[in-house]
Amino acid sequence: MPVTVREIGSSEKTYWDRGIQRLEMVHPLNAFSWGEIRSVDGWRPRYLVAERGATFVGGVMVLEKRLPGTPFR
């Protein structure tokens, strides 16, 4: 079965945290709440999940921040 990747939002916070906790080599800074905390400093968290069918098989949190004086993130 192929792996699909999709972005999730805050309505799936529990899904993210439970899925991440089941993976090997997990770190507390992968928690959904960490991305929310970083948003205070101007970072925009994006959460991408990899799924095989309905099974969480991976995830990545991407933190974006606008570069000062540029239109780039």
N, C-alpha and C positions, 0 to 999 in steps of 0.2 A: 504494500500500500504506500502511495507517495506521501511525502511530508509537505504540508502547506504552512505558510507563514502569514500571520495576520496581526494587525495592530489592535490592541485592546485599550479600553478606557477605564475610568474609575469604577464603573459598574461591575467590573470583573476583577476587582482588587483581591478578593478572597481566592479566586481561581488562580491568579498569578502567584500569590504567596504560597498556597498549597502545592502548586506545581513546582515552583522553584525549590521548596524544601525537600522534595522527593529526589532531586538530582544530586549526583556526587559533586563534591568540591564546591558546595554552596557557601556563600559568604553573607553575613547580615546586611551588608550594603546592597544586596540584590533585592531587598524587601521593597514592595511597592511604596511604603511610607518614606523610604529614603529619597526616592525621586520627588515626592511631594515636599519634603524638607528642603531639598536643593532648589525648588522653585522660588523660595523666599529670596535667594541670591540671584534671581534672573535666569536660572536654568529652566528649560522646558523638557520634562521627562517624556519619553515615548517608550512604550512597552510592546515588544514584538514577541509573539509566541509561535513556536513550531509545534505542529500537531500532526499526529499520524491517526487519521480518523478523528475520533473524539478524545484521543489520549494526548496529554501534554508531554512532549518529548524534549523541549528546550525553550529557552527564553533569553532575551537580551534587552537590557534597559539602555536606551541611548539618551544621553543628556545633551541638549542643544542650547547654545547661547549665542546671541547676536554679537558679532565682533564690533567693538566700538568704532564709530566713524565709517562703517561700511554697510552695504545692504546684505552682507553674507551672514549666515548662521554657522 
